[in-house]
Amino acid sequence: ATMELAARKWNGQVVLNGYAAGGGREGALKVAADHGLEIVVFLMEAVPPPDLASRLALATELVGRCSMAGIPLDKIIIDPLVAPLGWMDGQKRDRDLLELLRTLPVIFGEPVKSVVGLSNLLTRSAGGGAGFVGEIFLAMMAGAGLTHAMIDVSDPKILRAIRAVEVFTGEKPFAAGEF
């Protein structure tokens, strides 16, 4: 009901955040379809799937549900969920995330929008000196096909990494003064 109200009242662009399996959010699909809105689809049920095959299967299932509800692929933004590196299997999950981003366009036959919350990568358990890995991982995800990222816009190192990615993707010309 809250999503429906926001979709009707907000004058700007609305992206519904979001939809996941088993969370009782089926109504979000109707709101997105009825209003032609983009929707973030989280690749999780009660917890994120533990491996690449499970994530890909869930992506196929959830995108299929969106399609059945009348939401076209270009309105779906997949959040594959970045795992904290401090998790016992965090490195493997994040390595799988890169492969997932590369595989989604193959599965769906066209580019797929995606988003991650970069701050999930480093938790207190990772230690304060590991902040640079966020910049590297962001660049790697962009190279694997990531289209959107939730970042700390006050972090100059992340912003510098984004400018470098934009240079290498051809979105911006190289200007040494920006670095």
C-alpha positions as CSV (number, residue, x, y, z in Angstrom):
1,A,0.0,0.0,0.0
2,T,2.9,2.4,0.8
3,M,4.5,1.6,-2.6
4,E,1.3,2.2,-4.4
5,L,0.8,5.6,-2.6
6,A,4.3,6.7,-3.4
7,A,4.0,5.7,-7.0
8,R,0.8,7.7,-7.4
9,K,1.9,10.8,-5.4
10,W,5.6,11.2,-6.3
11,N,6.2,13.5,-9.3
12,G,9.8,12.3,-10.0
13,Q,11.2,9.0,-11.1
14,V,10.3,6.1,-8.8
15,V,12.2,2.9,-8.5
16,L,10.6,0.3,-6.2
17,N,13.0,-1.1,-3.7
18,G,12.3,-4.0,-3.9
19,Y,11.2,-7.5,-4.5
20,A,12.6,-10.8,-3.3
21,A,11.4,-14.4,-3.1
22,G,9.3,-15.5,-0.2
23,G,9.0,-12.1,1.5
24,G,5.4,-11.4,0.9
25,R,6.2,-8.6,-1.5
26,E,4.2,-9.8,-4.5
27,G,2.2,-6.6,-4.3
28,A,5.3,-4.7,-5.4
29,L,5.2,-6.5,-8.8
30,K,1.6,-5.2,-9.3
31,V,2.5,-1.7,-8.4
32,A,5.6,-1.7,-10.7
33,A,3.6,-3.2,-13.6
34,D,0.6,-0.9,-13.1
35,H,2.7,2.3,-13.1
36,G,5.5,1.2,-15.5
37,L,8.1,1.5,-12.8
38,E,11.6,0.0,-12.4
39,I,11.9,-2.5,-9.6
40,V,14.9,-3.7,-7.7
41,V,14.9,-7.5,-7.5
42,F,17.0,-8.9,-4.6
43,L,18.5,-12.4,-5.3
44,M,17.5,-13.8,-2.0
45,E,14.9,-15.7,-0.2
46,A,15.2,-15.8,3.6
47,V,19.0,-15.6,3.0
48,P,21.1,-15.1,-0.1
49,P,21.7,-18.3,-2.1
50,P,25.1,-19.8,-1.2
51,D,26.5,-20.5,-4.7
52,L,26.5,-19.3,-8.3
53,A,24.1,-21.9,-9.7
54,S,21.5,-21.1,-7.0
55,R,21.8,-17.4,-7.6
56,L,21.4,-17.9,-11.3
57,A,18.4,-20.2,-10.8
58,L,16.8,-17.6,-8.4
59,A,17.5,-14.8,-10.9
60,T,15.7,-16.7,-13.6
61,E,12.8,-17.5,-11.3
62,L,12.3,-13.9,-10.0
63,V,12.7,-12.3,-13.4
64,G,10.2,-14.8,-14.7
65,R,7.7,-13.7,-12.0
66,C,8.3,-10.1,-12.9
67,S,7.7,-10.9,-16.6
68,M,4.5,-12.8,-15.7
69,A,3.3,-9.7,-13.8
70,G,3.9,-7.5,-16.8
71,I,7.2,-6.0,-16.0
72,P,9.6,-5.9,-18.9
73,L,13.3,-6.8,-18.5
74,D,14.4,-3.2,-19.0
75,K,12.5,-2.2,-15.9
76,I,14.2,-4.8,-13.7
77,I,17.3,-4.0,-11.7
78,I,18.9,-7.1,-10.2
79,D,20.7,-6.8,-6.9
80,P,22.9,-9.9,-6.6
81,L,23.8,-8.9,-3.0
82,V,27.5,-8.2,-2.2
83,A,28.7,-10.5,0.6
84,P,30.8,-9.0,3.4
85,L,34.4,-10.2,3.0
86,G,34.3,-11.1,6.7
87,W,31.8,-13.9,6.1
88,M,33.4,-17.3,6.1
89,D,32.5,-17.7,2.4
90,G,32.4,-14.0,1.5
91,Q,35.3,-14.1,-1.0
92,K,33.7,-17.0,-2.9
93,R,30.3,-15.3,-2.9
94,D,31.8,-12.1,-4.3
95,R,33.8,-14.0,-6.9
96,D,30.5,-15.7,-7.9
97,L,28.9,-12.3,-8.1
98,L,31.3,-11.3,-10.8
99,E,30.5,-14.4,-12.8
100,L,26.8,-13.8,-12.2
101,L,27.0,-10.3,-13.7
102,R,28.8,-11.7,-16.8
103,T,26.2,-14.5,-17.2
104,L,23.0,-12.5,-16.8
105,P,23.0,-11.0,-20.3
106,V,23.7,-14.5,-21.7
107,I,20.7,-16.0,-19.8
108,F,18.3,-13.2,-20.7
109,G,19.6,-12.5,-24.2
110,E,20.2,-8.8,-23.6
111,P,21.9,-6.5,-21.2
112,V,20.4,-6.5,-17.7
113,K,20.5,-3.6,-15.2
114,S,22.1,-4.4,-11.9
115,V,22.8,-2.6,-8.6
116,V,24.9,-3.4,-5.5
117,G,25.4,-1.7,-2.1
118,L,29.2,-1.4,-2.0
119,S,29.2,-0.8,1.7
120,N,28.2,-4.4,2.3
121,L,31.7,-5.5,1.2
122,L,33.5,-4.3,4.2
123,T,32.1,-4.6,7.7
124,R,33.9,-4.1,10.9
125,S,35.2,-7.6,10.8
126,A,37.3,-6.7,7.7
127,G,39.3,-4.1,9.5
128,G,39.8,-0.4,8.8
129,G,42.8,-0.8,6.5
130,A,41.0,-2.7,3.8
131,G,39.0,0.2,2.4
132,F,40.8,0.2,-0.9
133,V,39.3,-3.2,-1.9
134,G,35.9,-1.4,-2.4
135,E,37.4,0.7,-5.2
136,I,39.0,-2.4,-6.8
137,F,35.9,-4.5,-6.5
138,L,33.7,-1.7,-7.9
139,A,35.9,-1.5,-10.9
140,M,35.8,-5.3,-11.3
141,M,32.0,-5.3,-11.1
142,A,31.7,-2.5,-13.6
143,G,33.9,-4.6,-16.0
144,A,31.6,-7.6,-15.4
145,G,28.5,-5.5,-16.3
146,L,27.3,-3.7,-13.2
147,T,25.2,-0.7,-14.2
148,H,24.4,0.9,-10.8
149,A,26.0,1.2,-7.4
150,M,25.0,2.6,-4.1
151,I,28.2,4.3,-2.8
152,D,29.4,6.8,-0.3
153,V,29.5,9.9,-2.4
154,S,31.7,11.6,0.2
155,D,34.5,9.1,-0.4
156,P,37.0,10.7,-2.8
157,K,38.7,7.4,-3.5
158,I,35.5,5.8,-4.6
159,L,34.7,8.8,-6.8
160,R,38.2,8.7,-8.3
161,A,37.7,5.0,-9.1
162,I,34.3,5.7,-10.8
163,R,35.9,8.4,-12.9
164,A,38.6,5.9,-14.0
165,V,35.9,3.4,-14.9
166,E,34.1,6.0,-16.9
167,V,37.3,6.7,-18.9
168,F,37.9,3.1,-19.7
169,T,34.3,2.5,-20.7
170,G,34.4,5.5,-23.0
171,E,31.8,7.4,-21.0
172,K,34.2,10.3,-20.3
173,P,37.4,11.5,-22.0
174,F,40.6,11.3,-20.0
175,A,41.5,14.5,-18.2
176,A,44.5,14.2,-15.9
177,G,43.3,17.0,-13.7
178,E,40.4,14.8,-12.5
179,F,42.9,12.3,-10.9
